[in-house]
Amino acid sequence: MDASPPQLEFSQRDRVLVVAPHPDDEVLATGGLIQCVLAAGAALRVLVATDGDNNPWPQRWAEKRWHVDVKARRRWGERRRTEAAAALAALGVAEQDVCFLGWPDQGTTALLLKDAEAETHLAGEIAAFRPTRIAAPVLDDTHPDHSGLRVLLELAQARVSGLDCQWLGFRVHGLKSDLLASPLALSETQRIVKCDAILEHRSQMILSRRRMLDLAMREEVFRIESTRDMESRRDLQWVMPMPGLRRFWTRHVLALVARIENEVVRITRPLPRSGRSLELATSLRDGQRVTLHVKRVADRLEIGLSSDTPMQQAYAKIERLGERVFIHDQHGWMDVLAATAAEDAQAG
């Protein structure tokens, strides 16, 4: 009989970094975990990546306005940041242990694909705090800010030398169950405190009170992973499924992020038409070449990525362009090295 995942526990020796994509995720995903960390006497640091400012429907209802301009969004973001600060205080977190990064809501993927600024900031936070555990979204959370944040964190953590930490992956969005996730046992008092904390997010209670309370009362489970030390590879071959809505294919691009030594390559290219291919060659600062080959076959992409120097990390996603009526992705970021290693293990 398969063994059940172990219960998650903390001690005074732990240093736990919690990274929440939006205000309210700090309670929904880790409100119980935060209480357990503090009860154990462990060190805690909380980062909230965005201010949740791109949240138009509750704002329209609350402010009795239809048009939400830049000034209005900024005001709403300030409100949500204040609510998150109050929620964290209700959980017992000291003000000096919280940092709001102020990134644009629904803009994490753009930050990842733009340049190294976001991951550099995260690397600085990680290096300064030296966590033994990082609680962050899983890579296959369907919200693009959640999965994009995980990629940024993995890139950032790899830049911090001598750090061997454990990942505690949480899922807020997506129906996929995780049989390997470890549950966190909460007392009745801790559940009540968590419920009180989510009520501090008054802006989210306007239209979604029942849903938010239901989410807050879900059991907290975490996918426990050690810092991954994948075998570096010069050549990668993999397949990605196309999005299900075929009429929207022209609004998607292939996004790739790969770490090669101390440089991160970021590539965004339109998808080729069915039966056709695209090739791209680019050079690193030291002259090393990276080559991409993509062929579209029916409902999938066959992708090859090669480099003169071995790649230590590689991530891929079929990214949807433009304003999103439906925020969530059908498929988030893929850890290409991990997926390739898993396929090799099955084949071998």
VENHUZI-V967844 format. One record per backbone hydrogen bond with DSSP energy under -0.5 kcal/mol. NH is the residue of the N-H (numbers start at 1). CO is the residue of the C=O. Records with the same first field share a line. If there is no record, write none. Layout:
# VENHUZI-V967844
NH: CO + CO
This chain:
# VENHUZI-V967844
8: 183
14: 11
16: 43
17: 15 + 133
18: 16 + 45
19: 17 + 135
20: 18 + 47
25: 22
26: 22
27: 24
28: 24
29: 25
30: 25
31: 27
34: 30
35: 31
36: 32
37: 33
38: 34
39: 35
40: 36
41: 38
42: 37
43: 14
45: 16
46: 97
47: 18
48: 99
49: 20 + 47
50: 21
51: 103
55: 53
59: 55
60: 56
61: 57
62: 58
63: 59
64: 60
65: 60
69: 67
73: 69
74: 70
75: 71
76: 72
77: 73
78: 74
79: 75
80: 76
81: 77
82: 78
83: 79
84: 80
85: 81
86: 82
87: 83
88: 84
89: 85
90: 86
91: 87
92: 89
93: 88
97: 94
98: 95
99: 46
101: 48 + 99
102: 48
103: 49
107: 104
111: 107
112: 108
113: 109
114: 110
115: 111
120: 116
121: 117
122: 118
123: 119
124: 120
125: 121
126: 122
127: 123
128: 124
129: 125
130: 126
132: 15
133: 15
134: 166
135: 17
136: 134 + 168
138: 170
141: 138
142: 173
146: 143
147: 143
148: 144
149: 145
150: 146
151: 147
152: 148
153: 149
154: 150
155: 151
156: 152
157: 153
158: 154
159: 155 + 156
160: 157
161: 159
163: 160
164: 162
165: 163
166: 132
167: 225
168: 134
169: 167 + 223
170: 136
179: 177
181: 178
182: 222
184: 220
185: 183
191: 187
192: 188
193: 189
194: 190
195: 191
196: 192
197: 193
198: 194
199: 195
200: 196 + 197
201: 198
202: 200
204: 201
205: 201 + 202
206: 202
208: 204
209: 205
212: 208
213: 209
214: 210
215: 211
216: 212
217: 213
218: 215
221: 219
222: 182
223: 169
224: 222
225: 167 + 223
227: 165
233: 311
236: 305
238: 303
240: 301
242: 299
246: 244
248: 245
249: 246
251: 248
252: 249
253: 319
254: 269
255: 253 + 317
256: 267
257: 315
258: 265
259: 313
260: 258 + 263
261: 259
263: 260
265: 258 + 263
267: 256
269: 254
271: 252
275: 296
276: 273
278: 294
280: 292
282: 290
284: 288
287: 284
290: 282
291: 306
292: 280
293: 304
294: 278
295: 302
296: 276
297: 295 + 300
300: 297
301: 240
302: 295
303: 238 + 301
304: 293
305: 236
306: 291
307: 234
308: 289
311: 233
312: 259
313: 259
315: 257
316: 334
317: 255
319: 253 + 317
321: 251
325: 323
327: 325
329: 142
333: 139
334: 316
336: 314 + 334
337: 314
339: 335
340: 336
341: 337
342: 338
343: 339
344: 340
345: 341
346: 342
347: 343
348: 344
